[in-house]
Amino acid sequence: MLHIKRRFLPLLFILLCNTRPYLSQAQQTTDEVVTVDAKAASTPFPHFWEEMFGSGRAILTLREAYREDLRAVKKVADFKYVRFHAILHDEVGVYNEDEHGNPVYNFAYVDSIYDGLLKNGVRPIVEISFMPKKLAFNPDALHPFWYKQNVSPPKSMERWDALIQHFAQHLVDRYGIEEVSQWYFEVWNEPNIDFWNGIPRQESYFDLYDHTARALKGVSPRLRVGGPATAAAQWVPEFLQHTAESNVPVDFVSTHGYADDTVKNMFGTNEDIAMDDRVGRAVAKVRGEIDHSAMPRLPLFWTEWNVPGMMEARDTIYVGPALANTVRECDRHVDMMSFWTFSDVFEEGGPTTGPFRGDFGLRAFDGINKPSYYAFGLLHQLGDQRLANPSNNVLVTRIANGGIAIAAWNLVDPDQHGTDREMELHILGVAPNATVKLQRVDRDHGNVLPQWAAMGKPKNPTPVQADQLNRETALPFPEQTALRNGVLHVKFSQNALVLIQIDGANH
């Protein structure tokens, strides 16, 4: 018998090996299997990532190119608020002093700025910054940005109070309290770094916040004010403790964090945290700090964030999956996030030297749509109810008629080498042959860089060239297909973002 067993072992091995061809091709190549139940319990999924966008500084809003970009982004994201720096910069002309040293206020440009926003369907997050030169303790405390904003504390807190009171009262008089009470007033920008040179930094900022918040509330208790608007998610516990102990008004907490902020700056540790996870981790950290404060119900506004800036990644298709992954991680921890920025009409480093320099916006200079523009458009189509899913590569939401919308992606960092992938989706709770629509942003869809290269990489594209680039990269109508016995196979190139809409009406 032993001899017979040995003779049949090779045959048995051959039979076992030859079972692999009987597996389906999909089973052999699928990298991830995801199961979705369209009838599962859901949680609210407000579109917190597209409620607000950042932009450069106040005076830029008067440019037609800025307003064209605003209108274009609103078409795909329908954002409600925009935040920008420097409403009190001398180029806006708000504060001056006469020959006797008496304050002189002028809100003509302020009116043009806010009129333009409201006309285009967005409201301001009023970042109260920077210091008018005539009001500065140090008139020479200029930041190195191209527009040289003054980062000094005021020379007189009484005059600062009066400026804020006149500013707020003017807004209420012009637009009405019912309108202005829907705005938000954020005190300063990133006072924990070189945007504020009060000494000591934290204590002097808290003093500025106290005076500003009380001056605003003195005009109307319905005006909403918050801070500390810090870089790298810092100062939040200290800010909340200070405002609670000093009985200072605060209606929301705001702070910033970018995917390429260092772990040391953002968390105070030496942990190994991937860049793609840093914003989500930081948002959860700050939400926990608020929850454990004396004011645990305060909303959290993340008023600046973006993906890493390495290798000009912000111009590439990488933004789409990085955005989707951040949304996945930040859900239920934050009330609004402000992607910095919606437009490359932006001058922190000076006038533009051409498109596709890795700048922050969704639209390059000259109104050219980047892949991030189309990625926001895909995520806008997600539903407002989220279905839990253990995969790190999907967001599953419920839409009208009982169907579902799924964002799925293949995230590969710009400095890493990944592979194309395939996902097998098992969809429960809909008809096994339900209609499916797919749209994608990937290397072949919504990706302007190859077309720009084919055009010769013009440094200053003409309007005709810009229109051509937008036509060539516009997303086509959704691809139509159907489930096969409740299963869908989707292939992803590296850094592809795919929107999958599955009809539930015929179940």
Secondary structure by P-SEA (a helix, b strand, c coil): caaaaaaaaaaaaaaaaacccccccccccccbbbbbcccccccccccccccbbbbccccccccaaaaaaaaaaaaaccccccccccccccccccbbbcccbbbbbbaaaaaaaaaaaaaaccccccccccccccccccccccccccccccccccccaaaaaaaaaaaaaaaaaaccaaaaaabbbbcccccccccccccaaaaaaaaaaaaaaaaaaaacccccccccccccccaaaaaaaaaaaacccccccccccccccccccccccccccccccaaaaaaaaaaaaaaacccccbbbbcccccccccccccccaaaaaaaaaaaaaacccccbbbccccccccccccccccccccccccccccccccaaaaaaaaaaacccbbbbbcccccccccccccbbbbbccccccccbbbbbbbbbbbbcccccccbbbbbbbccccccaaaaaaaacccccccaaaaaaaaaaacccccbbbbbcccbbbbbbccbbbbbbbbbcccc
